[in-house]
């Protein structure tokens, strides 16, 4: 161990198995204590480089987390969009040692003013996941997860909006002059197949077997492909859909534009409080009334 005065500070340095450790202090005795403590931790194998922690902001950890997990994500662009948003917020500029329950709670309350509880919950869960992965897989010396100190927003109650047959037929008719020519076919297939919107948008003609009356849903919420049955009406709709260049049943370049066109159809049908996902519930209710068993509904809908 070597101590020397440099200006108004004391520089302490020592080497351990070829690695050089150095730090400056205002008092000589502080440097001595640091050196003895660090050497003891190195010999015991418990040393952690805390300089890395004190110089890292949350936004830097989030970027490292994204680079580490993006290959495992089905939609990495969505994750990057959320991380870019968090990096621009004040919470993203917070250094990791300063990140605590109070600051995260303040962030939560600010976000709840403009965003839904479900969205804010996803933000907090993303931060928590980044901290956990940083600690376990990236060597970031974080000793606790401050997100656990925050009361998480409660998700809203599950939706149970189900259309009457008159409302459903009215919605079909409201699609006649929609800017997206296949809106009615898409809406009907959501009802007939119980697919999620993303599952139906990813469906390709090659995934269909009209002879066996089945379709293979490759991209699912839980990551496990499933095979579903196709009703007579579903097959009629599929046969009426023009072939696309890329092989998909439906070409949608902009989800936001698609959502606006769907909302236009809902408004033209005189409906309120209704989403595309609700059609999945409507179809499930209809099949249950046709004496489908719980197991059959779970297999068809991917629950």
Buried (B, 14 or more C-beta within 10 A) or exposed (E): BEBEEEEEBBBBBBEEEEEEBEBBBEEBEBBBEBBEEBBEEBEEEEBEEEEEBEEBBBBBBBBBBBEBBEEEEEEEEEBBEBBBEBBEBEBBEBEBBEBEBEBBBEBBEBBBEEBEBEEBBBBBEBBBBBBBBBBEEBEBBBEEBBBEEBEBBEEEEEEEBBBEEEBBEBBBEBBEEBEBEBBBBBBBBBBBBBBBBBBBBBBBEEBBEEEEBEBBBEBBEEEEEBEBBBBEEBBEBBEEBEEEEEEBBBEBEEEEEBBEBBBBBBEBBEBEEBBBEBBBBBBBBBBEEEEBEEEEBEBBBBE
